[in-house]
């Protein structure tokens, strides 16, 4: 048997692999991971999440995000993903509904409260409600009915009463309790 070196193909200038220069792009953090977007800088964040990263929890809620289904947390604040071009996200932190749970799989208290209160109808609007609730509770730890009613989310299944109960459950520190 021939030595390994004798079996190797000699490297010449014509056959060598030259690494590509790192492509310019928009660096951001999504759910704690670094990503670089090298495509159209005007692409809305929603389509980057859904079509490129396959994070499909954030839903399309109209051209202007009018029903809250497309909410994400941008630097900790709820924002419509359809209205945010990738060009404005360099160095920013995005959390989607997929990023709410802990790394160990434990549910966020808001997620647990939605389960506890059965605040999930068809489920289309649920990710947006979860993001809106996390943002509301960060800003106002003990929200009233008026605060909850001002959230931009719509539910066509009629779960608003149960959503209100779920948000109040979290505020009371009772998520996951009977």
C-alpha positions in Angstrom: 0.0 0.0 0.0 1.3 3.4 -1.0 1.9 6.0 1.7 -0.9 8.5 2.2 1.2 11.4 0.9 1.8 9.6 -2.3 -2.0 9.3 -2.8 -2.7 13.0 -2.2 -3.4 15.2 -5.2 -0.8 18.0 -5.5 -2.2 21.4 -4.9 -1.6 23.9 -7.7 -2.6 27.5 -8.2 -5.3 26.3 -10.6 -6.8 23.7 -8.2 -6.6 25.5 -4.9 -9.7 26.6 -3.1 -9.7 30.3 -2.3 -12.0 31.3 0.5 -14.5 34.0 -0.3 -14.3 37.3 1.4 -16.8 37.7 4.3 -19.9 39.2 2.7 -21.1 42.5 3.9 -24.4 42.4 5.7 -26.6 43.4 8.6 -25.6 41.7 11.8 -28.2 41.2 14.4 -29.2 38.9 17.2 -32.3 36.8 17.0 -33.4 34.7 20.0 -29.8 34.9 21.4 -28.1 33.8 18.2 -26.0 35.9 15.8 -27.3 36.3 12.2 -26.0 38.2 9.2 -28.5 39.2 6.6 -26.8 39.7 3.2 -29.9 40.1 1.1 -32.1 43.1 0.3 -31.8 45.6 3.1 -35.4 46.7 2.6 -36.7 43.2 3.3 -39.2 43.4 6.2 -38.0 41.6 9.3 -41.2 39.4 9.2 -40.1 37.8 5.9 -36.6 37.3 7.0 -37.8 35.5 10.1 -40.4 33.3 8.2 -38.8 32.7 4.8 -35.1 32.8 5.6 -34.8 31.5 9.2 -38.0 29.4 9.1 -39.2 31.0 12.4 -42.8 30.8 11.5 -44.4 31.7 14.9 -44.6 35.4 14.0 -47.6 35.7 11.6 -48.5 38.0 8.8 -51.2 40.4 10.1 -51.6 42.7 7.2 -49.4 45.2 5.3 -49.2 47.5 8.4 -49.3 44.9 11.2 -52.8 46.1 12.1 -53.8 43.0 14.2 -50.7 42.4 16.2 -50.0 38.9 14.9 -46.6 40.0 13.7 -45.2 41.4 16.9 -41.7 40.7 18.1 -39.6 42.2 20.8 -37.0 44.6 19.4 -34.5 45.5 22.1 -37.2 44.5 24.6 -40.1 46.4 23.1 -43.0 45.1 21.1 -42.7 46.1 17.4 -44.5 45.1 14.2 -42.1 42.9 12.2 -43.7 43.7 8.9 -43.0 47.4 9.3 -39.3 47.0 10.2 -36.8 46.8 7.3 -33.7 44.8 7.9 -31.6 47.9 7.2 -32.7 49.3 10.6 -31.7 46.2 12.6 -27.9 46.3 12.6 -26.7 45.5 16.2 -30.2 45.1 17.5 -31.7 42.2 19.5 -34.9 40.5 18.3 -36.9 38.0 20.3 -39.7 36.1 18.6 -42.3 33.9 20.2 -39.9 31.0 19.7 -37.3 32.8 21.9 -39.6 33.3 24.9 -39.1 29.8 26.4 -35.9 29.2 28.4 -32.9 27.3 26.9 -33.9 24.3 29.0 -37.4 24.3 27.4 -39.2 25.8 30.4 -42.1 28.0 29.4 -42.1 31.8 29.9 -44.6 32.6 32.6 -46.8 34.3 30.0 -46.8 31.1 27.9 -47.7 29.1 30.9 -50.5 31.5 31.9 -52.0 31.3 28.4 -52.1 27.5 28.8 -53.5 27.8 32.3 -56.3 30.1 31.2 -57.0 28.3 27.9 -56.3 31.6 26.1 -55.7 30.0 22.8 -58.4 29.7 20.1 -57.3 28.8 16.6 -53.8 29.9 17.6 -53.0 32.3 14.7 -53.0 35.4 16.9 -51.5 33.7 20.0 -47.8 34.5 19.2 -48.6 38.2 18.9 -50.6 38.2 22.1 -47.7 36.5 23.9 -45.2 39.1 22.7 -47.6 42.0 23.5 -48.2 40.6 27.0 -44.5 40.2 27.8 -44.0 43.9 26.7 -47.0 45.1 28.7 -45.9 43.3 31.8 -42.4 44.7 31.5 -43.7 48.2 31.2 -46.6 47.8 33.7 -46.2 44.9 36.1 -49.8 45.1 37.3 -51.8 46.2 34.3 -55.5 47.0 34.5 -58.3 46.1 32.0 -57.8 49.3 30.1 -54.1 48.6 29.7 -54.8 45.2 28.3 -57.6 46.5 26.1 -55.2 49.0 24.5 -52.9 46.2 23.2 -52.9 46.2 19.4 -53.9 42.5 19.1 -57.1 41.1 17.6 -58.6 37.7 18.2 -61.4 36.6 15.9 -62.0 33.5 18.0 -63.1 35.6 21.0 -60.3 34.7 23.4 -59.8 38.3 24.7 -61.5 37.6 28.1 -59.2 34.6 28.6 -56.2 36.6 27.4 -57.0 39.2 30.0 -57.2 36.5 32.7 -53.9 35.1 31.6 -52.1 38.5 31.8 -53.6 39.1 35.2 -52.5 35.6 36.3 -48.9 36.5 35.4 -49.1 39.8 37.1 -50.3 38.1 40.3 -47.4 35.6 40.1 -49.8 32.6 39.7 -48.7 31.2 36.3 -48.5 27.5 36.6 -50.6 27.4 39.7 -54.2 26.1 40.1 
